[in-house]
Amino acid sequence: MQRALPGAEAGTPALDDTAIEAVLDNPDGSQGQGGRPQSSAASVTINGAAARSCPSGGGDGDGDAEGRRLVTRLVRDKHGRFDFVRGSRLVNNLPFIVGFMELGNAGDFAANVWNDVPVPIYAIVFMAIGGVVAGVLSVFAFRDAFVSCRNVLFLRLQRREIEAERQRRVESGEPLLDINVYRAVTFREFGSETIARWFMDILLGFGAVLICIGTFMAIGGANYNVWFASNLLSGYIGNAPIAFYGLVNSGWCWYIFSKAQHHIEATAAPLKGSRAAALIKRRSRNVQTFCLINGTATILGGVGSMITATRWWGYVILIPVIMSSVFCNVWWRRRVGYTRAWAKPATFPALVPGELVANLEFAARAEVTIRENLDNPLEQFVADSTSLPDVLAFLERYDLFDDFCLRVISSVPEACSALGGSQSTCNELNIGVGEILALDKSLHAQLLDAAQGCMRELGAEHFRNCERYTAELLGTYYLIAGNVDFDGIEDAGGATESSEK
């Protein structure tokens, strides 16, 4: 099988599987004796055609598609610390506590089970506990909805630009395949962030507030009007938002489950026997596991919550629902969700199957390599890990330069001062490789330590995120394009380009 190398110019001969394995072992990609790639400082230099480990990476930099330098933009937050521009990236930051939101659904247990007058003392105690739990969880839900809004706004802005770029290409008669792939991936990202998180936070949080109020009102159930209002709030009205969410979310989970299966089927033939096909299948199975359990649990939770209004055994249904909710929360954060920035320059980098395959396999291997070499991870990727230009070139190529800059500003005071960050009037920093190299040579050792720390603490997670996102891109590419070769050219008898959201 012939594969195009990452960053290969038009007309560059493709290499066979042995050669591509050598490139993955030596990501800098220079050629040694006998044509075997070996590490070299010059080989890591960025140019407009170079493949990136994560096609959407690159962060908040400014630039253009012609290869001008990337610039990382950092802004000062309300606490006086520098950070990335808010809403400049999709962040996998789902909190663990949100996994217990279904527990708030059961907060009205005492109010519905011991619905007697006068209310027993032990029932009052359980009502108070249940009401507090529901109320506290609603606070976390609304707080997470606010955090999720940043992801939603980021994806909305990106989708708006994708639609504008697609319209421009339609009018100019340019190919739509690449932009349709980005469009399909961001559609699923936007839907998952909106429905499975933001929508969940709002509806379950609102339902928890109603359950909290109704449960506390049940303590004063001796008054008929209070008793009646309590039954409504902790019964059908309070549980209605939860049931509605379960219905909507189960439908979305079915859609994502089917798309993941289509990715497996679309890549099975063209990538047969490759590491990339196995990675896409693993990614798709992880997504399907989440969708199957989450979709089933939310619909059962909705049904169970409506039953609890009149039947105590409805709470028995909620026990596995609560456990499943916690499991799905952990599974999403560790196996499904990912963090990515917006690619700049080249907002929508050209997609070539061969490059995506190499990027996907390299990201998977890089994650393992970093975990196995935590003492000096850069030594595994850069020929001379004591050379600041070489290290910066690697960090920039593989989208770690943003994290490096943030680490330098926060952990190297002399560098922060030299870059202007120590001035109280400075609320924004724009840092490029040139600015880092211009720093005094006496700081180079600290800068290299910062780079090692960045790779040690963030490298494995970064490449894991790249692997997940690239798997989405590659699976979507083959699903839309049909049976194409590694250069994106349709094979004889292959399927024609299909459409997907």
C-alpha positions in Angstrom: 0.0 0.0 0.0 1.4 3.4 -0.9 0.9 6.3 1.5 1.5 10.0 1.1 3.8 11.4 3.8 2.7 14.2 6.1 3.5 17.6 4.6 4.5 16.2 1.2 4.4 18.6 -1.7 2.5 17.9 -4.9 4.4 15.4 -6.9 6.4 13.9 -4.0 6.6 10.1 -4.4 4.5 8.2 -1.9 6.3 5.8 0.4 5.3 2.3 1.4 4.3 1.0 4.8 7.9 0.5 6.0 8.8 4.0 5.2 5.7 5.5 6.8 6.5 3.5 10.0 9.9 5.1 9.9 8.4 8.5 9.7 6.2 7.7 12.7 9.2 6.6 14.7 11.0 9.8 13.7 8.4 12.5 13.5 10.9 15.2 12.4 10.9 13.4 9.1 14.4 14.1 7.6 16.0 11.5 5.4 19.2 9.7 6.4 21.3 7.2 4.5 19.3 4.8 2.5 16.3 7.0 2.5 15.4 6.2 6.1 14.0 9.2 8.0 16.0 10.4 11.0 15.7 13.3 13.4 17.1 16.7 12.3 16.7 20.2 13.6 16.0 21.6 10.2 13.3 19.1 9.4 10.9 20.4 12.1 10.7 23.9 10.5 7.1 24.9 9.8 5.9 25.7 6.3 2.5 26.0 4.8 2.4 22.4 3.6 3.5 20.7 6.7 1.1 18.3 8.3 0.0 19.1 11.8 -0.5 16.5 14.5 -4.0 17.9 15.2 -5.6 19.5 12.1 -7.7 21.9 14.1 -4.9 22.7 16.6 -2.9 25.9 16.7 -4.7 27.9 19.3 -5.2 31.6 19.3 -2.4 32.5 16.9 -2.6 35.0 14.1 -1.3 34.3 10.6 -2.2 33.3 7.1 -2.1 30.2 5.0 1.2 31.3 3.3 3.2 30.2 6.3 3.7 33.4 8.3 4.7 32.8 11.9 2.2 31.8 14.5 1.5 34.1 17.4 0.0 33.0 20.7 -2.3 35.5 22.3 -2.7 35.6 26.1 -5.0 37.9 28.1 -5.0 38.8 31.7 -8.0 37.5 33.6 -9.9 39.1 36.5 -7.4 37.5 39.0 -4.5 39.2 37.3 -3.1 36.0 35.7 -2.6 35.4 32.0 -4.6 32.8 30.3 -5.9 31.9 26.8 -8.6 34.0 25.3 -11.9 32.9 26.7 -14.0 31.0 24.2 -11.0 30.4 21.9 -11.1 26.6 22.2 -13.3 23.6 22.8 -12.4 22.3 26.3 -13.1 18.9 27.8 -14.0 20.3 31.2 -17.1 18.4 32.3 -17.0 18.3 36.1 -17.4 15.1 38.0 -20.1 16.4 40.2 -22.5 16.8 37.2 -22.5 13.0 37.0 -24.7 13.0 40.1 -27.4 15.2 38.7 -29.8 12.2 38.5 -29.4 11.9 42.3 -31.2 15.2 42.5 -34.0 13.5 40.6 -34.5 11.3 43.6 -34.4 14.1 46.2 -38.1 14.0 46.5 -38.1 10.4 47.7 -39.3 11.1 51.2 -41.9 13.6 50.1 -43.5 11.1 47.7 -43.2 8.0 49.8 -44.3 9.4 53.2 -47.0 11.6 51.8 -48.9 11.5 55.1 -50.4 14.1 57.4 -49.1 14.7 60.0 -45.6 14.3 58.6 -43.5 11.8 60.7 -40.3 13.2 62.2 -38.1 10.7 60.4 -39.8 11.7 57.1 -39.1 15.4 57.8 -35.4 14.6 58.3 -35.2 12.7 55.0 -37.2 15.5 53.2 -34.7 18.0 54.5 -31.7 15.9 53.3 -33.3 15.3 49.9 -34.2 19.0 49.4 -30.7 20.1 50.3 -29.2 17.6 47.9 -31.4 18.6 45.0 -30.8 22.3 45.7 -27.0 21.9 45.9 -26.9 19.9 42.7 -28.9 22.5 40.9 -26.2 25.1 41.8 -23.5 22.9 40.2 -25.7 22.3 37.2 -26.3 26.0 36.5 -22.6 26.7 37.1 -21.6 24.0 34.6 -24.2 25.4 32.1 -22.3 28.7 32.3 -19.0 27.0 31.7 -20.5 25.0 28.8 -21.7 28.2 27.2 -18.1 29.0 26.3 -17.8 25.8 24.4 -21.1 26.4 22.7 -20.2 29.9 21.7 -16.8 28.7 20.3 -18.5 26.1 18.2 -21.3 28.4 17.1 -18.7 30.9 15.9 -16.7 28.2 14.1 -19.8 26.8 12.4 -20.7 30.3 11.3 -17.3 30.7 9.6 -17.6 27.2 8.1 -20.9 28.1 6.6 -19.5 31.3 5.2 -16.5 29.5 3.7 -18.8 26.8 2.3 -21.0 29.5 0.6 -17.9 31.2 -0.8 -16.7 27.9 -2.3 -20.2 27.1 -3.7 -20.2 30.5 -5.5 -16.7 30.2 -6.8 -17.1 26.5 -7.8 -14.4 25.2 -5.5 -14.4 21.6 -4.1 -16.5 21.2 -1.0 -15.2 18.0 0.4 -12.9 19.4 3.0 -15.3 22.0 4.3 -18.1 19.4 4.4 -15.9 17.3 6.7 -15.3 20.1 9.1 -19.0 21.0 8.9 -20.0 17.5 9.8 -17.6 17.2 12.7 -18.5 20.5 14.2 -22.2 19.7 13.9 -21.7 16.6 16.1 -19.5 18.6 18.5 -22.0 21.4 18.7 -24.9 19.0 19.2 -23.2 16.9 21.9 -22.1 20.0 23.8 -25.5 21.6 23.5 -27.8 18.6 24.2 -25.7 16.2 26.3 -24.3 18.9 28.5 -25.8 22.5 28.3 -29.4 21.3 27.8 -28.9 18.7 30.5 -27.6 21.3 33.0 -30.5 23.7 32.3 -33.3 21.1 32.4 -32.0 18.9 35.2 -31.0 22.0 37.2 -34.4 23.6 36.8 -36.1 20.3 37.7 -33.9 20.0 40.8 -34.9 23.5 41.9 -38.6 22.5 41.6 -38.0 19.2 43.4 -36.1 21.1 46.1 -38.9 23.6 46.7 -41.6 20.9 46.6 -39.7 18.7 49.0 -39.3 21.4 51.6 -42.9 22.4 51.2 -43.9 18.8 51.9 -42.6 19.4 55.5 -45.5 21.7 56.0 -48.0 19.3 54.5 -50.6 19.8 57.3 -51.8 22.8 55.2 -53.8 21.5 52.3 -52.7 24.2 49.9 -49.1 23.6 50.8 -49.6 19.9 50.5 -51.2 20.2 47.1 -48.4 22.6 45.7 -45.8 20.3 47.1 -47.2 17.3 45.3 -47.2 19.2 42.0 -43.7 20.5 42.4 -42.1 17.3 43.6 -44.3 15.2 41.3 -45.2 15.7 37.6 -44.2 19.3 37.2 -40.8 18.9 38.9 -40.0 15.7 37.0 -41.3 16.9 33.6 -38.1 18.7 32.5 -36.1 15.5 33.4 -38.4 13.4 31.3 -38.2 15.8 28.4 -34.5 15.8 28.5 -34.4 12.0 28.5 -36.5 11.9 25.3 -34.4 14.5 23.5 -31.0 13.1 24.6 -31.9 9.5 23.7 -32.7 10.6 20.2 -29.4 12.4 19.9 -27.5 9.4 21.3 -29.0 7.2 18.7 -27.8 9.6 16.0 -24.3 9.7 17.3 -24.2 5.9 17.8 -25.2 5.4 14.1 -22.6 7.9 12.9 -19.9 6.1 14.8 -20.9 2.8 13.2 -20.8 4.4 9.8 -17.2 5.6 10.5 -16.2 2.0 11.2 -17.8 0.7 8.0 -16.5 3.6 5.8 -12.9 3.0 6.8 -12.9 -0.8 7.0 -12.0 -1.4 3.4 -9.7 1.5 2.4 -7.7 1.3 5.7 -8.0 -2.5 6.1 -5.3 -3.9 8.4 -3.8 -0.5 9.3 -3.2 0.9 12.7 -5.4 3.9 11.8 -8.4 1.6 11.1 -8.0 0.1 14.6 -7.8 3.5 16.2 -10.9 4.7 14.4 -12.7 1.5 15.5 -11.6 2.0 19.1 -12.7 5.6 19.1 -16.1 4.7 17.6 -16.7 1.9 20.1 -15.9 4.3 23.0 -18.4 6.7 21.6 -21.0 4.0 21.1 -20.5 2.7 24.6 -21.3 6.2 25.9 -24.3 6.7 23.7 -25.8 3.3 24.4 -25.5 3.7 28.2 -26.3 7.4 28.4 -29.2 7.2 26.0 -30.8 4.3 27.7 -30.2 5.7 31.2 -31.7 9.1 30.4 -34.9 7.7 28.9 -35.3 5.3 31.8 -34.6 8.2 34.2 -37.3 10.2 32.5 -39.8 7.3 32.7 -38.8 6.5 36.3 -39.1 10.1 37.4 -42.7 10.4 36.2 -43.6 7.1 37.9 -42.2 8.3 41.2 -44.9 11.0 41.4 -47.4 8.3 42.4 -45.5 5.0 42.9 -42.6 4.4 45.3 -41.1 1.6 43.1 -40.2 4.2 40.5 -37.2 5.0 42.6 -35.9 1.5 42.1 -35.6 2.3 38.4 -33.6 5.4 39.3 -30.9 3.4 41.1 -29.2 2.0 38.0 -29.9 5.4 36.3 -27.8 7.2 38.9 -25.0 4.7 38.6 -25.0 4.9 34.8 -24.9 8.7 35.0 -21.8 8.6 37.1 -20.2 6.0 34.7 -21.0 8.1 31.6 -19.6 11.2 33.2 -16.2 9.4 33.8 -16.3 7.7 30.4 -16.9 10.9 28.6 -14.0 12.7 30.3 -11.5 9.9 30.0 -12.5 8.1 26.7 -14.7 10.4 24.5 -14.3 14.1 25.1 -11.3 16.1 23.8 -9.9 19.6 23.9 -9.0 21.4 20.7 -8.2 25.0 19.6 -9.0 26.7 16.4 -6.4 26.3 13.6 -4.6 29.5 12.6 -3.2 30.1 10.2 -5.3 28.3 7.6 -8.6 28.2 9.3 -9.6 25.1 7.4 -6.5 23.2 6.5 -6.7 21.0 3.5 -7.5 17.4 4.4 -5.5 14.5 2.7 -6.3 11.0 3.9 -2.6 10.0 3.9 -1.7 12.9 6.1 -4.6 12.2 8.5 -3.6 8.5 8.7 0.0 9.5 9.6 -1.1 12.1 12.0 -3.5 9.7 13.8 -1.0 7.0 14.1 1.7 9.4 15.3 -0.5 11.0 17.9 -1.4 7.5 19.3 2.3 6.5 19.4 3.4 9.9 20.9 1.0 9.6 23.8 2.5 6.2 24.8 6.1 7.4 24.2 5.6 10.3 26.5 4.1 8.2 29.3 7.1 5.8 29.0 9.7 8.6 29.1 8.5 11.1 31.6 12.0 12.0 32.7 13.0 13.5 29.4 10.1 13.3 26.9 11.5 15.8 24.4 14.5 13.6 23.8 12.3 11.1 22.1 11.1 13.7 19.5 13.9 16.2 19.0 17.4 15.3 17.9 18.9 17.9 20.2 16.7 18.5 23.1 19.1 21.1 24.4 18.6 23.3 21.4 15.9 25.9 22.0 15.2 26.6 18.3 14.7 22.8 17.7 12.5 22.4 20.7 10.4 25.5 19.8 10.0 24.2 16.2 8.7 20.9 17.5 6.3 22.5 19.9 5.0 24.8 17.2 4.5 22.1 14.7 2.6 19.9 17.0 0.4 22.6 18.5 2.0 22.7 22.0 3.5 26.2 21.6 0.4 27.9 23.2 0.7 25.8 26.3 4.5 26.4 26.4 4.0 30.2 26.3 1.4 30.1 29.1 3.8 28.0 31.2 6.7 30.4 30.5 4.6 33.4 31.5 3.5 31.8 34.7 6.7 30.0 35.8 9.6 32.0 34.5 9.3 35.5 36.0 12.3 36.9 34.1 10.9 35.8 30.8 7.5 37.2 31.7 9.1 40.6 32.6 11.2 40.6 29.4 8.0 39.9 27.3 6.2 42.8 29.0 3.9 40.7 31.2 5.0 42.2 34.5 3.7 45.6 33.6 0.4 46.4 35.4 -0.9 48.1 32.3 -0.3 45.1 30.1 -3.5 43.1 29.7 -2.6 41.2 26.5 0.5 39.5 25.2 1.3 38.3 21.7 4.1 35.8 21.7 5.8 34.1 18.7 8.8 32.0 18.3 10.8 35.1 17.5 10.0 36.7 20.8 11.1 33.6 22.7 14.3 33.3 20.8 15.1 37.0 21.4 15.1 36.4 25.2 18.5 36.6 26.9 20.5 33.4 26.5 20.8 33.1 30.3 17.1 32.2 30.3 17.4 29.4 27.8 17.9 26.7 30.4 14.7 27.8 32.2 12.9 27.9 28.9 14.0 24.3 28.1 12.9 23.2 31.5 9.5 24.8 30.9 9.3 22.9 27.6 10.1 19.6 29.3 7.5 20.3 32.0 5.0 21.2 29.3 5.6 17.9 27.5 5.7 15.9 30.8 2.5 17.3 32.2 0.4 18.1 29.1 2.0 16.1 26.2 0.3 12.8 26.7 -3.1 14.5 27.1 -2.5 16.7 24.2 -1.7 13.9 21.8 -4.6 11.9 23.1 -6.9 14.8 22.3 -5.3 15.0 18.8 -5.9 11.3 18.3 -9.6 11.6 19.1 -10.2 14.6 16.9 -8.2 13.3 14.0 -10.1 10.0 14.2 -13.3 12.0 13.9 -11.9 13.8 10.9 -10.6 10.7 9.1 -13.8 8.7 9.8 -16.0 11.5 8.5 -13.7 12.0 5.5 -14.2 8.5 4.3 -17.9 8.5 5.1 -18.4 11.6 2.9 -15.8 11.0 0.2 -16.4 7.3 -0.2 -13.7 4.9 -1.4 -10.7 7.1 -2.0 -6.9 6.5 -1.9 -4.4 8.1 0.4 -4.2 11.2 -1.8 -7.9 11.7 -1.7 -8.4 10.5 -5.3 -11.5 8.3 -5.9 -10.7 4.7 -6.7 -12.2 3.2 -9.7 -15.7 2.0 -8.9 -15.6 4.0 -5.7 -18.6 5.7 -4.1 -19.3 9.3 -5.1 -19.2 12.1 -2.6 -22.0 11.9 -0.2 -23.5 14.6 2.0 -23.5 14.7 5.8 -24.3 17.4 8.3 
